[in-house]
Amino acid sequence: MSCCGQKRAALAQGHTPVSPSPRRAATESRSARGHTAPAEKADVLLVYLAAGMFSTRGVHTGRVYSCSGSGARLSADRRDAESLLRTRLFRRA
């Protein structure tokens, strides 16, 4: 019986076939390998220059950056750092 036929038969009997979604399996395997470690090494330390709160999502990574108060330090992914610096609200530490 083909794969689809087996799934139909299982559904007809009231069983839900269990198979991990490709997206979930990829996410789990990346986190298991410690995939986030290289990104941490690529971070750039920035200093916030304005007085109030600041919050944004990184253009390249989608990572959320937020800080408050002049002099606050922000660790940003190097890919997002240039766009944050262009706001003139930050300088390199």
C-alpha positions as CSV (number, residue, x, y, z in Angstrom):
1,M,0.0,0.0,0.0
2,S,1.3,3.4,-0.8
3,C,2.1,6.1,1.8
4,C,-1.1,8.0,1.1
5,G,-3.2,4.8,1.2
6,Q,-1.8,4.0,4.6
7,K,-2.7,7.5,5.9
8,R,-6.2,7.2,4.6
9,A,-6.6,3.8,6.2
10,A,-5.4,5.1,9.5
11,L,-7.8,8.0,9.4
12,A,-10.7,5.7,8.5
13,Q,-9.9,3.6,11.6
14,G,-9.8,6.7,13.8
15,H,-6.0,6.8,14.1
16,T,-4.0,10.0,13.4
17,P,-0.8,9.2,11.6
18,V,2.1,10.8,13.4
19,S,4.8,12.4,11.3
20,P,6.8,15.5,12.2
21,S,6.3,18.5,9.9
22,P,9.4,19.3,7.9
23,R,9.6,22.8,9.3
24,R,9.5,21.5,12.9
25,A,12.0,18.8,12.2
26,A,14.4,21.4,10.7
27,T,14.0,23.7,13.6
28,E,14.6,21.0,16.1
29,S,17.7,19.7,14.4
30,R,19.2,23.3,14.1
31,S,18.6,23.9,17.8
32,A,20.0,20.5,18.7
33,R,23.3,21.4,16.9
34,G,23.6,24.7,18.6
35,H,22.9,26.6,15.4
36,T,22.5,29.9,17.3
37,A,26.1,30.0,18.6
38,P,27.7,31.5,15.4
39,A,25.2,34.4,15.3
40,E,26.2,35.3,18.9
41,K,29.8,35.7,17.8
42,A,28.8,38.0,15.0
43,D,27.1,40.5,17.3
44,V,28.1,44.2,17.4
45,L,27.9,46.2,20.6
46,L,26.0,49.5,20.1
47,V,25.3,52.4,22.5
48,Y,21.9,54.1,22.5
49,L,22.2,57.9,22.2
50,A,18.6,59.1,22.7
51,A,16.6,59.5,25.9
52,G,13.4,57.4,25.7
53,M,12.5,53.9,24.8
54,F,13.5,52.3,21.5
55,S,12.2,49.1,20.0
56,T,12.4,47.7,16.5
57,R,12.7,44.5,14.5
58,G,16.0,43.8,12.7
59,V,15.7,44.2,8.9
60,H,17.8,41.1,8.1
61,T,17.3,38.8,11.0
62,G,13.9,39.7,12.3
63,R,15.4,39.8,15.8
64,V,13.7,42.3,18.2
65,Y,15.9,45.0,19.6
66,S,14.8,47.3,22.5
67,C,16.5,49.5,25.0
68,S,15.8,52.6,27.0
69,G,17.8,55.5,28.3
70,S,20.8,57.2,26.9
71,G,24.0,55.1,27.2
72,A,22.1,51.8,27.1
73,R,24.1,49.1,25.4
74,L,22.6,46.9,22.7
75,S,24.1,43.7,21.3
76,A,23.0,43.6,17.6
77,D,23.6,41.0,14.9
78,R,26.2,42.4,12.5
79,R,23.7,42.2,9.6
80,D,21.3,44.5,11.5
81,A,23.9,46.8,13.0
82,E,24.3,49.0,9.9
83,S,20.6,49.8,9.6
84,L,20.5,50.6,13.3
85,L,23.5,52.9,13.0
86,R,21.8,54.7,10.1
87,T,19.0,55.8,12.5
88,R,21.6,58.0,14.2
89,L,20.2,56.7,17.5
90,F,23.2,54.5,18.0
91,R,27.0,54.5,17.8
92,R,29.5,51.6,18.0
93,A,30.7,50.9,21.5
